[in-house]
Amino acid sequence: MRKIALSLLSVLLLLASCAPSLDDTEDEVVQNEEEPTGQPSIVPTYKLSDEDYRVILPYRTSESRGVITNQMANRLDIDEMEEGLMRHSKEYYDPNKYYFEEGQYLTAEKVYTWIDELNPVVEDGADEEVYRDNPRYLSHILEQNYLKRNDDNSVELVGLSIGVALKSQYAFQTEIGGPYYYEDIKESVMLEKGKEIAQTILERIRQIEGLQDVPIMLAIYREEARGSAVPGNYVARTYVEKGDMSIDDWEGINEDYILFPSREAEKEYVDDSKIVNTFGGDIAEFFPNYVGYIGEGFYVNEELQKLNIEVPIEFNGKGEVIGFAQYTYGLVKDKFPNNYDIEIKISSSERLEALISRETGEEDPSVHVFD
């Protein structure tokens, strides 16, 4: 019992040492709008880290709120499209200088209209081959706004980021209530179409009042197939200076999400796959209730940046949870190199039981066992 108490004390100390640093400055700003609300906006007191954007309060939701959930079938793709666009925006809009706001210019009606107009038109009653030859490539258009504070404490728009989501697999029906057919779309074809669509989107954005002279970052997102256990990823991006009406060139993005265990992981990332498989085998050897794990690795330029592993297991008591967390803590420390972020969620059928995490460069993981 004394050992368990000491272990829990260590957990608390680790948690305290790994708490996020918070920027404690607070500002009141006024947004420059066509139709001012008369209510000043507030930049929140705390900022989780230098890598995060501050948002302006009261929080304004996107003018196209809800469209993404109707256009993209996989929840994982929805999250990664939004989070990934913000991640790539940091290359152009410094989080220490600029604030984030959801898109305020592309309305739901406009996004739906553009998606329909930018996709091939297939007449009702067309046969299967016509659908296969004319897939609806474009799924969604996502807008994010980035703002800066002026000397008079007003804030103004300084940049837009636009995510263009395209399909890797086209699902269609030739008749209402009929069976679904599927057509895979090669990445090279998708990318070519995506660049054409992005150019048209840029031209249309420049016609919107207030966006004629704003820099715009555009990024192409490739969705995963329906039901995939990992999300898709961004494959290309470009930055257009204020006033420009055309895209000169694109920068390729080499990102990938890999499922563990999987044949792809074993083939493409042999060393990482061996480490994760060994981790699973070590747990299975000592805990009879263990049934397996599911992992997700995020790679940039074929280098692992973050590894998430979820371990579902049934426990017979809190002592078993603590013991399992202790054992897993040791495996993380001994088995996994510290050149990438790692997060392990230990869950029962009822809830999340424990969380073990370690950031890049750290030697010791942090542990939280939930009450």
C-alpha positions as CSV (number, residue, x, y, z in Angstrom):
1,M,0.0,0.0,0.0
2,R,2.9,2.3,0.8
3,K,4.3,1.7,-2.6
4,I,1.0,2.5,-4.3
5,A,0.8,5.8,-2.3
6,L,4.3,6.7,-3.3
7,S,3.5,6.0,-6.9
8,L,0.4,8.2,-6.9
9,L,2.5,11.0,-5.3
10,S,4.9,10.6,-8.2
11,V,2.0,10.8,-10.6
12,L,0.9,14.1,-9.1
13,L,4.4,15.5,-9.3
14,L,4.7,14.5,-12.9
15,L,1.4,16.1,-13.8
16,A,2.4,19.3,-12.1
17,S,5.7,19.4,-13.9
18,C,4.0,18.9,-17.3
19,A,1.2,21.4,-16.9
20,P,1.0,23.8,-19.9
21,S,2.5,27.2,-19.6
22,L,-0.1,29.9,-19.7
23,D,0.3,33.4,-21.0
24,D,-1.5,35.6,-18.5
25,T,-2.1,38.8,-20.4
26,E,-5.6,40.0,-21.2
27,D,-6.7,42.6,-23.7
28,E,-9.9,44.2,-24.8
29,V,-10.1,44.8,-28.5
30,V,-12.7,46.2,-30.9
31,Q,-13.4,44.4,-34.2
32,N,-13.5,46.4,-37.4
33,E,-16.8,45.3,-39.0
34,E,-19.1,46.4,-41.7
35,E,-21.9,46.3,-39.1
36,P,-20.4,46.8,-35.7
37,T,-22.2,45.2,-32.8
38,G,-21.2,47.9,-30.4
39,Q,-19.8,45.3,-28.1
40,P,-16.0,45.2,-27.5
41,S,-14.3,41.8,-28.0
42,I,-12.0,40.2,-25.5
43,V,-8.8,38.3,-26.1
44,P,-8.7,35.5,-23.5
45,T,-6.4,35.8,-20.5
46,Y,-4.7,32.5,-20.9
47,K,-3.0,30.8,-23.8
48,L,-2.1,27.1,-23.6
49,S,1.3,27.5,-25.3
50,D,3.2,29.6,-27.8
51,E,2.1,27.2,-30.5
52,D,-1.6,28.0,-30.0
53,Y,-3.7,30.8,-31.4
54,R,-5.7,33.0,-29.1
55,V,-9.4,33.4,-30.0
56,I,-11.5,36.5,-29.6
57,L,-14.5,36.4,-27.4
58,P,-17.5,36.4,-27.6
59,Y,-16.7,33.5,-29.9
60,R,-18.2,33.8,-33.4
61,T,-19.0,30.5,-35.1
62,S,-18.4,30.0,-38.8
63,E,-20.9,31.4,-41.3
64,S,-21.0,27.9,-42.9
65,R,-21.4,26.1,-39.6
66,G,-22.6,22.5,-39.9
67,V,-21.8,22.2,-43.7
68,I,-18.7,20.1,-43.0
69,T,-20.6,17.4,-41.2
70,N,-23.0,17.1,-44.1
71,Q,-20.2,16.9,-46.7
72,M,-17.6,14.6,-45.1
73,A,-18.6,11.1,-43.9
74,N,-15.7,10.4,-41.6
75,R,-15.5,12.2,-38.2
76,L,-11.8,11.7,-38.3
77,D,-11.5,13.6,-41.6
78,I,-13.6,16.4,-40.2
79,D,-11.3,16.9,-37.2
80,E,-8.1,16.6,-39.2
81,M,-9.3,19.0,-41.9
82,E,-9.9,21.7,-39.4
83,E,-6.9,21.0,-37.1
84,G,-4.6,20.4,-40.0
85,L,-5.5,23.7,-41.7
86,M,-4.8,25.6,-38.5
87,R,-1.5,23.7,-38.2
88,H,-0.4,24.7,-41.7
89,S,-1.6,28.3,-41.2
90,K,1.1,28.7,-38.5
91,E,3.7,28.8,-41.3
92,Y,2.2,32.0,-42.5
93,Y,0.3,33.6,-39.6
94,D,2.4,33.6,-36.4
95,P,0.3,32.4,-33.4
96,N,2.3,34.9,-31.2
97,K,1.2,37.8,-33.4
98,Y,-2.2,36.9,-34.7
99,Y,-5.6,35.7,-33.5
100,F,-7.8,32.9,-34.8
101,E,-11.5,33.1,-35.8
102,E,-13.8,30.8,-37.7
103,G,-14.6,31.8,-41.2
104,Q,-17.0,34.8,-41.4
105,Y,-17.2,35.3,-45.2
106,L,-18.2,32.0,-46.9
107,T,-21.8,31.4,-45.9
108,A,-23.4,27.9,-45.9
109,E,-25.4,28.8,-49.0
110,K,-22.3,30.0,-50.8
111,V,-20.3,26.8,-49.9
112,Y,-23.1,24.5,-51.0
113,T,-23.5,26.4,-54.2
114,W,-19.8,26.4,-55.0
115,I,-19.5,22.7,-54.3
116,D,-22.3,21.9,-56.7
117,E,-21.0,24.2,-59.4
118,L,-17.4,23.0,-59.1
119,N,-18.3,19.3,-59.3
120,P,-19.2,17.5,-62.6
121,V,-22.9,17.4,-63.4
122,V,-24.5,14.0,-64.0
123,E,-28.0,13.9,-65.3
124,D,-30.6,11.9,-63.4
125,G,-31.0,8.4,-64.8
126,A,-27.4,8.1,-66.0
127,D,-25.9,4.7,-66.0
128,E,-23.0,3.5,-63.8
129,E,-20.2,4.2,-66.2
130,V,-21.2,7.9,-66.5
131,Y,-21.0,8.3,-62.8
132,R,-17.6,6.5,-62.7
133,D,-16.3,8.8,-65.4
134,N,-17.6,12.0,-63.7
135,P,-16.9,11.7,-59.9
136,R,-17.8,14.5,-57.5
137,Y,-14.3,15.3,-56.5
138,L,-15.0,18.2,-54.2
139,S,-16.4,17.5,-50.7
140,H,-16.0,20.7,-48.8
141,I,-14.5,24.2,-48.6
142,L,-13.3,25.3,-45.2
143,E,-12.5,28.9,-44.3
144,Q,-10.4,30.2,-41.3
145,N,-9.7,33.8,-40.5
146,Y,-6.6,35.3,-38.9
147,L,-6.6,38.7,-37.3
148,K,-4.1,41.2,-35.8
149,R,-4.5,43.9,-33.2
150,N,-3.8,47.5,-34.1
151,D,-2.4,50.2,-31.9
152,D,-5.9,51.5,-31.1
153,N,-6.8,48.0,-29.8
154,S,-9.0,47.3,-32.9
155,V,-8.5,44.0,-34.7
156,E,-8.6,43.5,-38.4
157,L,-8.4,40.6,-40.9
158,V,-4.8,40.0,-42.1
159,G,-5.2,36.6,-43.7
160,L,-7.4,33.8,-44.8
161,S,-6.8,30.1,-44.9
162,I,-8.9,27.9,-47.2
163,G,-9.0,24.1,-47.0
164,V,-10.2,22.3,-50.2
165,A,-11.3,18.7,-49.4
166,L,-11.4,16.2,-52.2
167,K,-12.3,12.5,-52.2
168,S,-10.0,9.5,-52.5
169,Q,-13.1,7.3,-53.1
170,Y,-16.3,8.4,-54.8
171,A,-19.5,6.6,-53.5
172,F,-22.6,6.9,-55.7
173,Q,-26.1,5.5,-56.5
174,T,-27.6,5.3,-59.9
175,E,-31.1,5.3,-58.5
176,I,-32.6,6.3,-55.2
177,G,-32.7,3.4,-52.9
178,G,-30.4,1.4,-55.1
179,P,-27.0,-0.1,-54.2
180,Y,-23.9,2.0,-53.6
181,Y,-21.0,1.8,-56.0
182,Y,-17.5,2.9,-55.3
183,E,-14.8,4.4,-57.6
184,D,-11.3,5.0,-56.3
185,I,-9.7,8.2,-57.3
186,K,-5.9,8.3,-57.9
187,E,-4.1,10.9,-55.9
188,S,-2.5,12.4,-59.0
189,V,-5.9,12.9,-60.6
190,M,-7.4,14.3,-57.4
191,L,-4.5,16.7,-57.0
192,E,-4.8,18.0,-60.6
193,K,-8.5,18.6,-60.1
194,G,-7.9,20.1,-56.7
195,K,-5.5,22.7,-58.1
196,E,-8.0,23.7,-60.8
197,I,-10.8,24.0,-58.2
198,A,-8.6,26.0,-55.9
199,Q,-7.8,28.5,-58.6
200,T,-11.6,29.0,-59.2
201,I,-12.2,29.4,-55.5
202,L,-9.5,32.1,-55.3
203,E,-11.1,34.1,-58.1
204,R,-14.5,33.9,-56.4
205,I,-13.1,34.9,-53.0
206,R,-11.5,38.0,-54.6
207,Q,-15.0,39.1,-55.6
208,I,-16.2,39.2,-52.0
209,E,-16.3,42.6,-50.3
210,G,-13.3,43.0,-48.0
211,L,-11.3,40.1,-49.4
212,Q,-9.8,41.8,-52.5
213,D,-6.5,42.6,-50.7
214,V,-6.1,39.9,-48.1
215,P,-3.4,37.2,-48.3
216,I,-4.8,33.7,-48.7
217,M,-3.3,30.3,-47.9
218,L,-5.0,27.5,-49.8
219,A,-4.4,23.8,-48.9
220,I,-5.7,20.6,-50.6
221,Y,-6.9,17.9,-48.3
222,R,-7.3,14.3,-49.5
223,E,-10.0,12.4,-47.6
224,E,-9.7,8.8,-46.6
225,A,-12.2,6.2,-47.7
226,R,-15.5,5.8,-45.7
227,G,-15.1,3.9,-42.5
228,S,-11.3,4.3,-42.4
229,A,-9.8,4.1,-38.9
230,V,-7.4,6.9,-39.6
231,P,-8.0,10.3,-41.2
232,G,-6.7,11.6,-44.5
233,N,-4.2,14.4,-44.8
234,Y,-3.2,17.6,-46.6
235,V,-1.2,17.0,-49.7
236,A,-0.4,20.5,-51.1
237,R,-0.5,24.1,-50.1
238,T,0.1,27.6,-51.6
239,Y,0.2,31.2,-50.4
240,V,-1.2,34.0,-52.4
241,E,-0.2,37.6,-51.7
242,K,-2.9,40.2,-51.2
243,G,-4.5,41.3,-54.4
244,D,-3.2,38.4,-56.5
245,M,-5.7,36.6,-58.6
246,S,-3.7,33.5,-59.6
247,I,-1.8,30.7,-58.0
248,D,1.8,30.4,-59.4
249,D,3.0,27.3,-57.7
250,W,2.2,24.7,-55.1
251,E,4.3,23.2,-52.3
252,G,3.8,19.5,-51.7
253,I,3.0,18.2,-48.2
254,N,4.3,14.8,-47.2
255,E,2.0,13.9,-44.3
256,D,0.4,10.6,-43.4
257,Y,-1.7,8.9,-40.7
258,I,-0.8,5.2,-40.2
259,L,-2.9,2.6,-38.4
260,F,-1.2,0.2,-35.9
261,P,-1.3,-2.7,-36.3
262,S,-1.7,-2.9,-40.1
263,R,0.0,-4.3,-43.2
264,E,0.8,-0.7,-44.3
265,A,2.6,0.0,-41.0
266,E,4.6,-3.3,-41.3
267,K,5.5,-2.5,-44.8
268,E,6.2,1.3,-44.7
269,Y,7.4,1.8,-41.1
270,V,9.1,-1.5,-40.1
271,D,10.9,-0.3,-37.0
272,D,8.0,1.7,-35.5
273,S,5.7,-1.3,-36.2
274,K,8.0,-3.6,-34.3
275,I,8.1,-1.4,-31.3
276,V,4.3,-1.0,-31.1
277,N,3.8,-4.7,-31.6
278,T,6.3,-5.5,-28.9
279,F,4.4,-3.1,-26.6
280,G,1.2,-5.0,-27.2
281,G,2.9,-8.4,-26.7
282,D,4.4,-7.3,-23.4
283,I,1.0,-6.2,-22.0
284,A,-0.6,-9.5,-23.2
285,E,2.0,-11.5,-21.3
286,F,1.1,-10.1,-17.9
287,F,-2.5,-9.0,-18.1
288,P,-5.1,-11.7,-19.0
289,N,-7.9,-9.2,-19.6
290,Y,-6.0,-7.5,-22.3
291,V,-7.7,-7.9,-25.8
292,G,-5.6,-5.7,-28.0
293,Y,-4.7,-2.1,-28.9
294,I,-5.3,0.3,-31.7
295,G,-2.7,2.9,-32.6
296,E,-2.4,5.9,-34.9
297,G,0.9,7.4,-36.0
298,F,1.2,10.8,-37.6
299,Y,4.2,11.2,-40.0
300,V,5.7,14.2,-41.6
301,N,8.3,13.6,-44.3
302,E,8.2,9.9,-43.2
303,E,9.3,10.8,-39.7
304,L,7.0,9.9,-36.8
305,Q,5.7,13.1,-35.0
306,K,3.0,11.7,-32.7
307,L,1.9,8.3,-31.7
308,N,-1.5,7.7,-30.1
309,I,-2.4,4.3,-28.7
310,E,-5.7,3.2,-27.1
311,V,-5.7,0.1,-24.9
312,P,-9.2,-1.2,-24.0
313,I,-9.1,-3.6,-21.0
314,E,-11.5,-4.7,-18.3
315,F,-10.5,-4.1,-14.7
316,N,-11.6,-5.8,-11.5
317,G,-10.7,-2.9,-9.2
318,K,-8.8,0.4,-8.8
319,G,-5.6,-1.4,-7.7
320,E,-5.5,-3.2,-11.0
321,V,-5.9,0.1,-12.9
322,I,-3.0,1.5,-10.9
323,G,-0.9,-1.5,-11.5
324,F,-1.6,-1.5,-15.2
325,A,-0.8,2.2,-15.5
326,Q,2.5,1.7,-13.7
327,Y,3.4,-1.2,-15.9
328,T,2.5,0.8,-19.1
329,Y,4.4,3.8,-17.8
330,G,7.5,1.6,-17.6
331,L,7.0,0.3,-21.1
332,V,6.7,3.8,-22.5
333,K,9.9,4.8,-20.8
334,D,11.8,1.7,-21.8
335,K,10.5,0.8,-25.2
336,F,9.6,4.1,-27.1
337,P,12.2,6.6,-28.2
338,N,11.6,10.2,-27.1
339,N,11.9,11.9,-30.5
340,Y,8.1,12.1,-30.9
341,D,5.0,12.8,-28.8
342,I,3.3,9.8,-27.4
343,E,-0.1,9.4,-25.8
344,I,-1.6,6.2,-24.4
345,K,-5.2,6.0,-23.3
346,I,-6.2,3.1,-21.1
347,S,-10.0,2.6,-21.1
348,S,-12.6,0.2,-19.8
349,S,-16.0,-0.4,-21.4
350,E,-17.3,2.4,-19.1
351,R,-14.8,5.2,-19.4
352,L,-11.2,6.4,-19.8
353,E,-9.3,5.0,-16.8
354,A,-5.8,6.4,-17.2
355,L,-3.8,8.6,-19.5
356,I,0.0,8.4,-20.1
357,S,1.7,10.9,-22.3
358,R,5.2,12.3,-23.1
359,E,6.2,15.2,-25.3
360,T,9.1,15.1,-27.7
361,G,12.5,15.4,-25.9
362,E,11.1,14.5,-22.4
363,E,12.6,11.5,-20.6
364,D,9.7,10.7,-18.2
365,P,6.1,10.3,-19.2
366,S,3.3,11.9,-17.2
367,V,0.5,9.8,-15.8
368,H,-3.1,10.5,-14.7
369,V,-5.3,7.8,-13.2
370,F,-8.9,8.9,-13.1
371,D,-10.9,8.7,-9.9
